[in-house]
């Protein structure tokens, strides 16, 4: 979550809580995605739409003690929290934060060796090209531009019909919206990269999972994720579907699905990346 989604679900405080609570679900995926980029030791990079900076900390670890990472976001409270987390992680010397808009980056051309955006630029409901062009602009020739974003999930095991209905709602389709051009969907990012002239374009999907028995941390993360994934979807369900959805997803319900001793969920993130031409 970044510039486009800096204040969902009740503002910056709630966004901060959700980013931190759900991080255990994506932490391993982020580490795998960063490893796949093979960022050069000592390089300088940008995390565009960094939120509270948790991925930025992983990026700073990847470039080593001589590297530098700048986390950029529109939300001052999220950036302040990022500074706290970076200090706690021992990354403050190589990770700094700056307020700014990914559509108008406050950096000169060819400033960075690479640029990354997770759950931000790839989720723009309008044309993603202004923000993506900015990422390309600030990266040096032969440097890397990478987008990472949530791409699929199974959160209600054993209820495929209900989950399929939820995925077909306006909330389930987000960030895609009905009537949106297919070319604006995140899964078409290779097309975006090629249109902007990036070379050696690549794509890879990373999977994570969670299963019973769930520890407190994972349980809290999954509870928040279920609440986040389908806000307002009940309005599009039949009465029967709505009752089943509430029975399975409300923590106070005796049938809350996370209480199932056989619970299993999976989720994927997809990354698209390419190199700025020489």
Backbone as CSV, one residue per row, in Angstrom:
resi,resn,N_x,N_y,N_z,CA_x,CA_y,CA_z,C_x,C_y,C_z
1,UNK,0.837,-1.181,0.000,0.000,0.000,0.000,0.877,1.237,0.000
2,UNK,0.524,2.178,-0.830,1.354,3.353,-0.903,0.551,4.574,-1.250
3,UNK,0.982,5.304,-2.282,0.364,6.580,-2.585,-1.109,6.463,-2.899
4,UNK,-1.501,5.466,-3.652,-2.913,5.374,-4.031,-3.758,4.908,-2.862
5,UNK,-3.173,4.153,-1.943,-3.955,3.549,-0.878,-3.442,3.967,0.484
6,UNK,-3.014,5.218,0.597,-2.395,5.642,1.848,-3.378,5.779,2.978
7,UNK,-4.652,5.949,2.685,-5.596,6.191,3.765,-6.873,5.367,3.644
8,UNK,-6.789,4.049,3.414,-7.973,3.237,3.330,-8.438,2.842,4.708
9,UNK,-9.644,2.335,4.795,-10.120,1.699,6.011,-10.009,2.612,7.232
10,UNK,-10.305,3.911,7.066,-10.362,4.763,8.231,-9.168,5.672,8.433
11,UNK,-8.265,5.847,7.479,-7.198,6.807,7.596,-5.840,6.193,7.832
12,UNK,-4.858,7.081,8.047,-3.470,6.644,8.167,-3.244,5.699,9.337
13,UNK,-3.898,5.955,10.462,-3.689,5.085,11.620,-4.130,3.657,11.321
14,UNK,-5.282,3.524,10.678,-5.763,2.186,10.349,-4.909,1.547,9.269
15,UNK,-4.474,2.347,8.298,-3.595,1.816,7.261,-2.298,1.305,7.880
16,UNK,-1.733,2.075,8.794,-0.512,1.654,9.469,-0.723,0.334,10.202
17,UNK,-1.837,0.237,10.906,-2.117,-1.001,11.649,-2.207,-2.190,10.700
18,UNK,-2.939,-2.029,9.603,-3.128,-3.135,8.677,-1.819,-3.539,7.994
19,UNK,-0.997,-2.568,7.637,0.287,-2.895,7.015,1.161,-3.714,7.953
20,UNK,1.143,-3.359,9.231,1.976,-4.080,10.185,1.372,-5.426,10.572
21,UNK,0.062,-5.453,10.774,-0.585,-6.697,11.201,-0.491,-7.765,10.118
22,UNK,-0.664,-7.374,8.861,-0.675,-8.360,7.779,0.720,-8.677,7.241
23,UNK,1.739,-7.973,7.716,3.089,-8.195,7.185,3.569,-9.639,7.322
24,UNK,3.244,-10.349,8.398,3.708,-11.744,8.480,3.273,-12.608,7.299
25,UNK,2.165,-12.256,6.655,1.705,-13.037,5.511,2.575,-12.821,4.281
26,UNK,3.119,-11.627,4.132,3.872,-11.337,2.910,5.364,-11.185,3.125
27,UNK,5.820,-11.278,4.353,7.238,-11.060,4.628,8.122,-12.030,3.846
28,UNK,7.797,-13.329,3.868,8.595,-14.307,3.144,8.558,-14.085,1.648
29,UNK,7.386,-13.705,1.131,7.256,-13.438,-0.300,8.115,-12.245,-0.695
30,UNK,8.098,-11.188,0.114,8.902,-10.010,-0.200,10.381,-10.372,-0.221
31,UNK,10.819,-11.171,0.731,12.230,-11.576,0.752,12.579,-12.375,-0.504
32,UNK,11.685,-13.266,-0.917,11.945,-14.058,-2.123,11.982,-13.174,-3.361
33,UNK,11.058,-12.198,-3.424,11.014,-11.304,-4.584,12.268,-10.439,-4.650
34,UNK,12.685,-9.896,-3.512,13.898,-9.079,-3.484,15.114,-9.920,-3.886
35,UNK,15.185,-11.154,-3.398,16.304,-12.029,-3.765,16.335,-12.275,-5.263
36,UNK,15.150,-12.406,-5.888,15.089,-12.664,-7.328,15.630,-11.496,-8.145
37,UNK,15.591,-10.289,-7.588,16.085,-9.120,-8.312,17.611,-9.058,-8.355
38,UNK,18.257,-9.719,-7.403,19.727,-9.723,-7.342,20.271,-8.294,-7.359
39,UNK,19.813,-7.493,-6.435,20.247,-6.102,-6.362,21.736,-6.039,-6.042
40,UNK,22.482,-5.223,-6.744,23.929,-5.152,-6.513,24.251,-4.627,-5.113
41,UNK,25.220,-5.239,-4.469,25.683,-4.734,-3.178,26.211,-3.316,-3.358
42,UNK,25.858,-2.446,-2.428,26.305,-1.070,-2.496,25.499,-0.182,-3.418
43,UNK,24.424,-0.706,-4.010,23.615,0.088,-4.940,22.662,1.013,-4.196
44,UNK,22.119,1.974,-4.930,21.163,2.931,-4.379,19.821,2.726,-5.052
45,UNK,18.752,2.596,-4.253,17.447,2.315,-4.829,16.327,3.096,-4.189
46,UNK,15.159,3.020,-4.827,13.955,3.723,-4.403,12.833,2.733,-4.166
47,UNK,12.158,2.864,-3.019,10.910,2.142,-2.747,9.788,3.157,-2.873
48,UNK,9.061,3.129,-3.991,8.039,4.119,-4.300,6.684,3.662,-3.767
49,UNK,6.103,4.464,-2.874,4.876,4.059,-2.202,5.208,3.086,-1.094
50,UNK,6.121,3.475,-0.208,6.714,2.533,0.742,5.850,2.233,1.950
51,UNK,4.764,2.995,2.189,3.958,2.758,3.378,4.787,2.942,4.636
52,UNK,4.741,1.956,5.539,5.520,2.038,6.785,6.942,1.506,6.616
53,UNK,7.326,1.164,5.405,8.714,0.854,5.127,9.180,-0.554,5.399
54,UNK,8.267,-1.490,5.626,8.702,-2.853,5.913,9.414,-3.500,4.717
55,UNK,8.891,-3.406,3.489,9.682,-3.908,2.359,10.997,-3.150,2.178
56,UNK,10.990,-1.846,2.478,12.202,-1.042,2.328,13.316,-1.556,3.232
57,UNK,12.956,-2.051,4.409,13.954,-2.622,5.314,14.597,-3.848,4.677
58,UNK,13.785,-4.684,4.044,14.327,-5.853,3.342,15.217,-5.431,2.185
59,UNK,14.819,-4.405,1.457,15.636,-3.898,0.356,16.975,-3.372,0.876
60,UNK,16.939,-2.659,2.006,18.172,-2.133,2.584,19.108,-3.255,3.017
61,UNK,18.545,-4.324,3.543,19.367,-5.484,3.908,20.024,-6.077,2.666
62,UNK,19.280,-6.100,1.553,19.785,-6.743,0.336,20.965,-5.999,-0.278
63,UNK,20.997,-4.671,-0.155,22.082,-3.917,-0.790,23.305,-3.788,0.113
64,UNK,23.222,-4.261,1.342,24.372,-4.299,2.217,24.698,-2.972,2.879
65,UNK,25.721,-2.962,3.720,26.033,-1.773,4.515,26.447,-0.556,3.693
66,UNK,26.945,-0.764,2.476,27.348,0.360,1.632,26.208,0.859,0.737
67,UNK,25.101,0.141,0.706,23.974,0.541,-0.125,23.100,1.573,0.556
68,UNK,22.214,2.168,-0.223,21.283,3.162,0.303,19.917,2.967,-0.352
69,UNK,18.858,3.113,0.450,17.488,3.002,-0.042,16.704,4.216,0.442
70,UNK,15.898,4.781,-0.444,14.992,5.871,-0.091,13.568,5.339,-0.185
71,UNK,12.816,5.472,0.903,11.398,5.132,0.895,10.570,6.381,0.706
72,UNK,9.669,6.356,-0.266,8.859,7.533,-0.583,7.386,7.213,-0.455
73,UNK,6.636,8.129,0.163,5.191,7.955,0.298,4.562,9.326,0.500
74,UNK,3.262,9.432,0.246,2.544,10.686,0.469,2.192,10.906,1.934
75,UNK,2.116,9.851,2.709,1.627,9.945,4.078,2.759,10.202,5.070
76,UNK,2.747,11.376,5.690,3.763,11.694,6.689,3.704,10.759,7.897
77,UNK,2.512,10.407,8.417,2.480,9.471,9.545,3.059,8.101,9.217
78,UNK,2.822,7.608,8.011,3.394,6.317,7.639,4.912,6.417,7.534
79,UNK,5.400,7.516,7.002,6.842,7.700,6.904,7.491,7.794,8.288
80,UNK,6.813,8.481,9.207,7.348,8.578,10.565,7.439,7.200,11.214
81,UNK,6.438,6.384,10.981,6.480,5.024,11.506,7.594,4.219,10.826
82,UNK,7.796,4.453,9.548,8.881,3.778,8.846,10.232,4.098,9.453
83,UNK,10.439,5.336,9.837,11.697,5.710,10.477,11.888,4.965,11.788
84,UNK,10.806,4.814,12.561,10.885,4.062,13.822,11.254,2.602,13.561
85,UNK,10.586,1.987,12.586,10.841,0.582,12.295,12.256,0.378,11.757
86,UNK,12.741,1.342,10.955,14.106,1.232,10.425,15.127,1.312,11.549
87,UNK,14.895,2.191,12.525,15.804,2.270,13.663,15.797,0.964,14.450
88,UNK,14.592,0.426,14.661,14.485,-0.830,15.410,15.203,-1.973,14.693
89,UNK,15.191,-1.931,13.345,15.807,-3.001,12.548,17.301,-2.781,12.329
90,UNK,17.823,-1.660,12.800,19.230,-1.356,12.587,19.552,-0.920,11.170
91,UNK,18.544,-0.387,10.465,18.723,-0.002,9.061,18.733,1.500,8.846
92,UNK,18.713,2.284,9.910,18.535,3.729,9.772,19.657,4.394,8.979
93,UNK,20.885,3.856,9.035,21.996,4.497,8.336,21.915,4.319,6.826
94,UNK,21.257,3.285,6.369,21.189,3.059,4.920,19.784,3.204,4.354
95,UNK,18.821,3.574,5.196,17.433,3.720,4.750,16.896,5.054,5.228
96,UNK,16.487,5.893,4.288,15.892,7.182,4.622,14.507,7.275,3.999
97,UNK,13.711,8.220,4.504,12.339,8.363,4.037,12.087,9.798,3.596
98,UNK,11.274,9.926,2.548,10.986,11.241,1.989,9.534,11.293,1.528
99,UNK,8.880,12.399,1.797,7.493,12.564,1.375,7.457,12.979,-0.093
100,UNK,6.582,12.352,-0.861,6.479,12.693,-2.265,5.453,11.846,-2.983
101,UNK,5.156,12.239,-4.207,4.130,11.614,-5.045,4.812,10.774,-6.125
102,UNK,4.399,9.529,-6.273,5.019,8.685,-7.290,4.748,9.194,-8.702
103,UNK,3.725,10.030,-8.880,3.443,10.596,-10.193,4.346,11.779,-10.532
104,UNK,5.066,12.293,-9.550,5.937,13.446,-9.751,7.102,13.322,-8.772
105,UNK,7.998,12.405,-9.039,9.055,12.072,-8.095,10.011,13.249,-7.893
106,UNK,10.357,13.541,-6.644,11.234,14.684,-6.349,12.714,14.337,-6.475
107,UNK,13.077,13.696,-7.585,14.454,13.281,-7.812,14.861,13.606,-9.246
108,UNK,16.151,13.835,-9.431,16.673,14.099,-10.772,16.671,12.830,-11.605
109,UNK,16.802,12.998,-12.903,16.961,11.854,-13.803,18.182,11.034,-13.371
110,UNK,18.090,9.711,-13.566,19.233,8.808,-13.353,19.808,8.889,-11.931
111,UNK,18.929,9.041,-10.953,19.382,9.142,-9.564,19.689,7.782,-8.957
112,UNK,18.906,6.759,-9.314,18.971,5.475,-8.630,19.481,4.360,-9.547
113,UNK,20.013,3.333,-8.911,20.410,2.131,-9.646,19.216,1.227,-9.925
114,UNK,18.169,1.363,-9.130,16.961,0.568,-9.315,15.794,1.252,-8.595
115,UNK,14.579,0.890,-8.994,13.360,1.379,-8.331,12.383,0.225,-8.193
116,UNK,11.682,0.224,-7.080,10.744,-0.848,-6.729,9.467,-0.213,-6.221
117,UNK,8.336,-0.850,-6.504,7.066,-0.409,-5.930,6.226,-1.643,-5.638
118,UNK,5.828,-1.792,-4.371,5.017,-2.939,-3.950,3.634,-2.460,-3.528
119,UNK,2.605,-3.055,-4.123,1.216,-2.718,-3.779,0.926,-1.236,-3.957
120,UNK,1.500,-0.635,-4.973,1.265,0.793,-5.200,1.099,1.081,-6.684
121,UNK,2.201,1.280,-7.409,2.110,1.691,-8.811,1.323,0.677,-9.644
122,UNK,1.485,-0.598,-9.373,0.760,-1.601,-10.149,-0.728,-1.621,-9.911
123,UNK,-1.181,-0.934,-8.855,-2.594,-0.933,-8.508,-3.341,0.318,-8.954
124,UNK,-2.723,1.171,-9.721,-3.412,2.387,-10.138,-4.603,2.055,-11.026
125,UNK,-5.762,2.589,-10.638,-6.973,2.289,-11.416,-7.015,3.076,-12.717
126,UNK,-6.366,4.222,-12.728,-6.228,4.965,-13.971,-4.975,4.451,-14.685
127,UNK,-4.617,5.080,-15.766,-3.442,4.635,-16.513,-2.219,4.656,-15.607
128,UNK,-1.475,3.561,-15.533,-0.310,3.514,-14.644,0.907,4.211,-15.225
129,UNK,0.827,4.663,-16.469,2.030,5.125,-17.141,2.688,6.363,-16.531
130,UNK,1.951,7.371,-16.031,2.657,8.514,-15.425,3.598,8.090,-14.301
131,UNK,3.123,7.254,-13.377,3.968,6.816,-12.267,5.099,5.915,-12.762
132,UNK,4.780,5.016,-13.669,5.811,4.105,-14.166,6.873,4.863,-14.959
133,UNK,6.450,5.847,-15.734,7.431,6.671,-16.455,8.366,7.378,-15.483
134,UNK,7.804,7.822,-14.354,8.635,8.476,-13.352,9.676,7.515,-12.780
135,UNK,9.276,6.287,-12.531,10.244,5.301,-12.037,11.359,5.091,-13.061
136,UNK,10.972,4.969,-14.313,11.977,4.783,-15.366,12.897,6.004,-15.450
137,UNK,12.322,7.180,-15.309,13.103,8.413,-15.434,14.221,8.512,-14.395
138,UNK,13.921,8.105,-13.168,14.898,8.315,-12.090,15.900,7.173,-11.965
139,UNK,15.763,6.131,-12.798,16.692,4.999,-12.754,17.726,5.142,-13.860
140,UNK,18.969,4.837,-13.521,20.080,4.943,-14.464,19.947,3.918,-15.593
141,UNK,20.548,4.199,-16.735,20.569,3.201,-17.815,21.108,1.862,-17.318
142,UNK,20.460,0.800,-17.745,20.728,-0.585,-17.360,20.243,-0.911,-15.943
143,UNK,19.669,0.069,-15.261,19.106,-0.201,-13.945,17.758,-0.895,-14.042
144,UNK,17.266,-1.383,-12.911,16.055,-2.215,-12.864,14.869,-1.443,-12.311
145,UNK,13.707,-1.669,-12.911,12.426,-1.171,-12.401,11.548,-2.387,-12.127
146,UNK,10.991,-2.472,-10.917,10.212,-3.657,-10.529,8.902,-3.253,-9.865
147,UNK,7.834,-3.949,-10.222,6.527,-3.791,-9.586,6.112,-5.125,-8.974
148,UNK,5.666,-5.075,-7.728,5.185,-6.269,-7.036,3.795,-5.982,-6.512
149,UNK,2.862,-6.917,-6.677,1.506,-6.698,-6.175,0.800,-8.031,-5.938
150,UNK,-0.151,-7.999,-5.017,-1.024,-9.133,-4.712,-1.727,-9.572,-5.979
151,UNK,-1.791,-10.881,-6.233,-2.407,-11.324,-7.483,-3.459,-12.414,-7.337
152,UNK,-3.511,-13.167,-6.217,-4.568,-14.168,-6.053,-4.581,-14.680,-4.625
153,UNK,-5.635,-15.405,-4.284,-5.739,-15.973,-2.944,-6.784,-17.073,-2.876
154,UNK,-6.660,-17.931,-1.869,-7.723,-18.820,-1.408,-7.771,-18.649,0.106
155,UNK,-8.848,-18.041,0.581,-8.968,-17.762,2.002,-10.101,-18.529,2.660
156,UNK,-10.998,-19.101,1.834,-12.146,-19.839,2.368,-12.109,-21.275,1.850
157,UNK,-11.149,-22.070,2.301,-11.016,-23.441,1.789,-12.272,-24.261,2.040
158,UNK,-12.677,-25.012,1.029,-13.877,-25.834,1.133,-15.139,-25.134,0.675
159,UNK,-15.033,-23.851,0.336,-16.201,-23.073,-0.105,-15.876,-22.368,-1.425
160,UNK,-15.542,-23.137,-2.461,-15.114,-22.520,-3.721,-16.216,-21.713,-4.405
161,UNK,-17.461,-22.141,-4.286,-18.536,-21.395,-4.937,-18.711,-20.020,-4.298
162,UNK,-18.697,-19.973,-2.971,-18.825,-18.694,-2.282,-17.626,-17.805,-2.593
163,UNK,-16.437,-18.373,-2.573,-15.252,-17.550,-2.829,-15.240,-17.047,-4.270
164,UNK,-15.733,-17.860,-5.191,-15.825,-17.409,-6.581,-16.798,-16.241,-6.706
165,UNK,-17.914,-16.316,-5.979,-18.877,-15.211,-6.001,-18.262,-13.948,-5.422
166,UNK,-17.514,-14.089,-4.337,-16.874,-12.930,-3.725,-15.846,-12.310,-4.658
167,UNK,-15.116,-13.141,-5.370,-14.107,-12.623,-6.295,-14.740,-11.880,-7.473
168,UNK,-16.018,-12.165,-7.744,-16.711,-11.509,-8.854,-17.398,-10.215,-8.443
169,UNK,-17.343,-9.864,-7.154,-17.932,-8.604,-6.702,-16.988,-7.446,-7.012
170,UNK,-17.498,-6.225,-6.860,-16.655,-5.051,-7.108,-15.424,-5.065,-6.216
171,UNK,-15.604,-5.453,-4.944,-14.462,-5.511,-4.027,-13.504,-6.623,-4.430
172,UNK,-14.052,-7.745,-4.858,-13.214,-8.871,-5.234,-12.406,-8.630,-6.489
173,UNK,-12.917,-7.776,-7.365,-12.215,-7.456,-8.596,-11.118,-6.415,-8.390
174,UNK,-11.232,-5.624,-7.325,-10.290,-4.530,-7.095,-8.854,-5.047,-7.058
175,UNK,-7.915,-4.289,-7.618,-8.041,-2.922,-8.112,-8.626,-2.806,-9.520
176,UNK,-8.893,-3.934,-10.172,-9.601,-3.893,-11.443,-11.035,-3.440,-11.180
177,UNK,-11.600,-2.684,-12.079,-12.986,-2.259,-11.952,-13.726,-2.580,-13.235
178,UNK,-15.021,-2.805,-13.109,-15.826,-3.100,-14.299,-15.751,-1.940,-15.275
179,UNK,-15.523,-2.261,-16.529,-15.386,-1.232,-17.544,-13.952,-0.781,-17.769
180,UNK,-13.043,-1.189,-16.893,-11.639,-0.831,-17.073,-11.073,-1.562,-18.281
181,UNK,-10.207,-0.881,-19.007,-9.547,-1.530,-20.130,-8.679,-2.681,-19.637
182,UNK,-8.738,-3.839,-20.272,-7.866,-4.949,-19.865,-6.395,-4.567,-19.822
183,UNK,-5.986,-3.618,-20.650,-4.581,-3.235,-20.697,-4.127,-2.523,-19.436
184,UNK,-5.065,-2.109,-18.586,-4.706,-1.430,-17.339,-4.608,-2.387,-16.161
185,UNK,-4.918,-3.639,-16.368,-4.835,-4.606,-15.275,-3.380,-4.923,-14.985
186,UNK,-3.054,-5.122,-13.709,-1.673,-5.346,-13.296,-1.033,-6.527,-14.018
187,UNK,-1.817,-7.540,-14.326,-1.244,-8.714,-14.987,-0.753,-8.408,-16.398
188,UNK,-1.053,-7.216,-16.897,-0.571,-6.803,-18.211,0.679,-5.915,-18.112
189,UNK,1.355,-5.960,-16.971,2.491,-5.065,-16.750,3.628,-5.275,-17.744
190,UNK,3.808,-6.494,-18.248,4.846,-6.692,-19.260,4.590,-5.804,-20.478
191,UNK,3.306,-5.638,-20.812,2.936,-4.759,-21.921,3.324,-3.313,-21.603
192,UNK,3.065,-2.882,-20.358,3.444,-1.520,-19.964,4.949,-1.322,-20.100
193,UNK,5.709,-2.288,-19.582,7.161,-2.160,-19.590,7.687,-2.071,-21.020
194,UNK,7.165,-2.912,-21.882,7.660,-2.926,-23.255,7.295,-1.640,-23.985
195,UNK,6.101,-1.107,-23.700,5.709,0.153,-24.336,6.615,1.301,-23.898
196,UNK,7.154,1.212,-22.689,8.056,2.247,-22.193,9.510,1.968,-22.549
197,UNK,9.746,0.907,-23.299,11.075,0.636,-23.817,11.987,-0.146,-22.898
198,UNK,11.453,-0.703,-21.799,12.305,-1.491,-20.919,12.725,-2.784,-21.606
199,UNK,13.902,-3.236,-21.243,14.478,-4.416,-21.863,14.580,-5.561,-20.853
200,UNK,14.750,-6.762,-21.371,14.873,-7.957,-20.530,13.714,-8.037,-19.524
201,UNK,12.510,-7.805,-20.001,11.337,-7.835,-19.130,11.049,-9.258,-18.659
202,UNK,10.695,-9.378,-17.401,10.474,-10.682,-16.785,9.267,-10.636,-15.865
203,UNK,8.758,-11.820,-15.526,7.639,-11.943,-14.601,7.806,-13.206,-13.774
204,UNK,7.380,-13.122,-12.522,7.439,-14.292,-11.649,6.404,-14.146,-10.546
205,UNK,5.769,-15.244,-10.194,4.779,-15.248,-9.125,5.320,-16.010,-7.920
206,UNK,5.098,-15.439,-6.750,5.580,-15.992,-5.485,4.385,-16.364,-4.622
207,UNK,4.417,-17.542,-4.031,3.288,-18.029,-3.239,3.638,-18.073,-1.763
208,UNK,2.634,-17.782,-0.958,2.740,-17.950,0.481,1.561,-18.749,0.971
209,UNK,1.665,-19.335,2.149,0.528,-20.082,2.676,0.496,-19.987,4.194
210,UNK,-0.633,-20.390,4.745,-0.839,-20.414,6.195,-1.781,-21.567,6.494
211,UNK,-1.536,-22.272,7.583,-2.380,-23.418,7.882,-2.412,-23.663,9.391
212,UNK,-3.472,-24.360,9.802,-3.687,-24.671,11.207,-2.649,-25.679,11.705
213,UNK,-2.305,-25.591,12.987,-2.789,-24.614,13.965,-2.133,-23.256,13.767
214,UNK,-2.923,-22.201,13.841,-2.441,-20.858,13.597,-1.945,-20.212,14.886
215,UNK,-0.746,-19.663,14.865,-0.270,-18.883,15.985,-1.007,-17.556,16.051
216,UNK,-0.844,-16.842,17.145,-1.564,-15.584,17.338,-1.260,-14.573,16.236
217,UNK,0.001,-14.493,15.820,0.400,-13.514,14.808,-0.271,-13.790,13.467
218,UNK,-0.213,-15.051,13.028,-0.844,-15.401,11.751,-2.357,-15.290,11.832
219,UNK,-2.926,-15.648,12.950,-4.371,-15.565,13.103,-4.841,-14.114,12.994
220,UNK,-4.123,-13.208,13.652,-4.472,-11.791,13.573,-4.316,-11.283,12.143
221,UNK,-3.249,-11.713,11.470,-3.011,-11.278,10.098,-4.111,-11.765,9.158
222,UNK,-4.495,-13.024,9.284,-5.537,-13.575,8.416,-6.895,-12.974,8.706
223,UNK,-7.188,-12.714,9.971,-8.458,-12.070,10.327,-8.546,-10.701,9.660
224,UNK,-7.450,-9.931,9.723,-7.434,-8.618,9.083,-7.545,-8.738,7.572
225,UNK,-6.889,-9.732,7.001,-6.923,-9.905,5.549,-8.331,-10.223,5.056
226,UNK,-9.029,-11.102,5.761,-10.402,-11.438,5.367,-11.287,-10.194,5.429
227,UNK,-11.078,-9.362,6.444,-11.863,-8.132,6.560,-11.545,-7.163,5.421
228,UNK,-10.277,-7.120,5.018,-9.841,-6.193,3.975,-10.250,-6.626,2.578
229,UNK,-10.312,-7.938,2.360,-10.393,-8.435,0.986,-11.727,-8.144,0.320
230,UNK,-12.813,-8.199,1.065,-14.131,-8.065,0.425,-15.007,-7.017,1.104
231,UNK,-14.540,-5.790,1.312,-15.396,-4.783,1.958,-16.587,-4.429,1.077
232,UNK,-17.768,-4.474,1.659,-18.978,-4.132,0.918,-19.495,-5.205,-0.007
233,UNK,-18.822,-6.363,-0.061,-19.239,-7.409,-1.002,-20.586,-8.003,-0.653
234,UNK,-20.965,-7.959,0.618,-22.223,-8.575,1.040,-23.417,-8.004,0.295
235,UNK,-23.336,-6.744,-0.096,-24.444,-6.110,-0.807,-24.715,-6.761,-2.149
236,UNK,-23.734,-7.428,-2.720,-23.886,-8.066,-4.025,-24.218,-9.551,-3.930
237,UNK,-24.332,-10.080,-2.713,-24.617,-11.491,-2.519,-26.105,-11.723,-2.312
238,UNK,-26.556,-12.933,-2.611,-27.914,-13.310,-2.261,-28.019,-13.453,-0.742
239,UNK,-29.236,-13.534,-0.238,-29.430,-13.677,1.207,-28.757,-14.945,1.720
240,UNK,-28.846,-16.016,0.964,-28.233,-17.282,1.374,-26.705,-17.160,1.383
241,UNK,-26.151,-16.544,0.336,-24.705,-16.361,0.275,-24.227,-15.438,1.387
242,UNK,-25.007,-14.398,1.666,-24.632,-13.452,2.714,-24.571,-14.135,4.070
243,UNK,-25.554,-14.980,4.334,-25.592,-15.683,5.624,-24.377,-16.607,5.760
244,UNK,-24.034,-17.295,4.666,-22.879,-18.189,4.718,-21.585,-17.395,4.890
245,UNK,-21.491,-16.275,4.199,-20.307,-15.429,4.302,-20.116,-14.928,5.736
246,UNK,-21.193,-14.454,6.354,-21.112,-13.964,7.727,-20.770,-15.089,8.696
247,UNK,-21.341,-16.240,8.471,-21.076,-17.392,9.343,-19.601,-17.778,9.327
248,UNK,-18.976,-17.683,8.165,-17.595,-18.126,8.016,-16.559,-17.059,8.355
249,UNK,-16.919,-15.782,8.232,-15.901,-14.731,8.315,-16.015,-13.824,9.531
250,UNK,-17.039,-13.954,10.335,-17.149,-13.128,11.532,-16.464,-13.828,12.698
251,UNK,-15.480,-13.191,13.319,-14.725,-13.847,14.399,-15.578,-14.350,15.543
252,UNK,-16.736,-13.725,15.794,-17.590,-14.160,16.897,-18.442,-15.377,16.539
253,UNK,-18.467,-15.745,15.266,-19.276,-16.878,14.841,-18.664,-18.191,15.321
254,UNK,-19.487,-19.138,15.767,-18.945,-20.451,16.154,-18.342,-21.202,14.969
255,UNK,-18.671,-20.774,13.739,-18.142,-21.421,12.542,-17.064,-20.582,11.852
256,UNK,-16.489,-19.614,12.571,-15.420,-18.787,12.005,-14.359,-19.688,11.392
257,UNK,-14.055,-19.468,10.117,-13.276,-20.447,9.364,-11.843,-20.600,9.885
258,UNK,-11.313,-19.581,10.523,-9.957,-19.715,11.054,-9.886,-20.664,12.239
259,UNK,-11.053,-21.008,12.805,-11.091,-21.979,13.904,-11.066,-23.418,13.414
260,UNK,-11.234,-23.612,12.115,-11.263,-24.964,11.561,-9.891,-25.615,11.744
261,UNK,-9.825,-26.788,12.362,-8.520,-27.432,12.599,-7.804,-27.862,11.329
262,UNK,-8.522,-27.840,10.185,-7.877,-28.184,8.915,-7.683,-26.956,8.036
263,UNK,-7.751,-25.758,8.627,-7.685,-24.533,7.818,-6.375,-24.443,7.036
264,UNK,-6.504,-24.058,5.771,-5.346,-23.826,4.910,-5.680,-22.701,3.943
265,UNK,-4.768,-21.752,3.812,-4.942,-20.652,2.865,-3.663,-20.481,2.062
266,UNK,-3.805,-19.967,0.843,-2.630,-19.571,0.085,-2.909,-18.237,-0.587
267,UNK,-1.847,-17.587,-0.982,-1.965,-16.267,-1.595,-0.728,-16.066,-2.445
268,UNK,-0.852,-15.254,-3.477,0.273,-15.028,-4.372,0.516,-13.541,-4.598
269,UNK,1.774,-13.226,-4.801,2.198,-11.924,-5.300,2.901,-12.162,-6.627
270,UNK,2.704,-11.240,-7.548,3.403,-11.332,-8.833,4.314,-10.123,-9.005
271,UNK,5.480,-10.371,-9.574,6.442,-9.301,-9.796,6.772,-9.224,-11.282
272,UNK,6.810,-8.005,-11.785,7.222,-7.727,-13.151,8.406,-6.782,-13.082
273,UNK,9.451,-7.065,-13.838,10.600,-6.166,-13.806,11.321,-6.168,-15.150
274,UNK,12.085,-5.115,-15.351,12.840,-4.966,-16.582,13.934,-3.932,-16.396
275,UNK,14.766,-3.778,-17.409,15.916,-2.899,-17.324,15.737,-1.664,-18.202
276,UNK,16.165,-0.519,-17.675,16.158,0.717,-18.443,17.197,0.593,-19.546
277,UNK,16.848,0.924,-20.785,17.824,0.775,-21.876,19.038,1.678,-21.703
278,UNK,20.140,1.240,-22.231,21.394,2.013,-22.140,21.290,3.276,-23.005
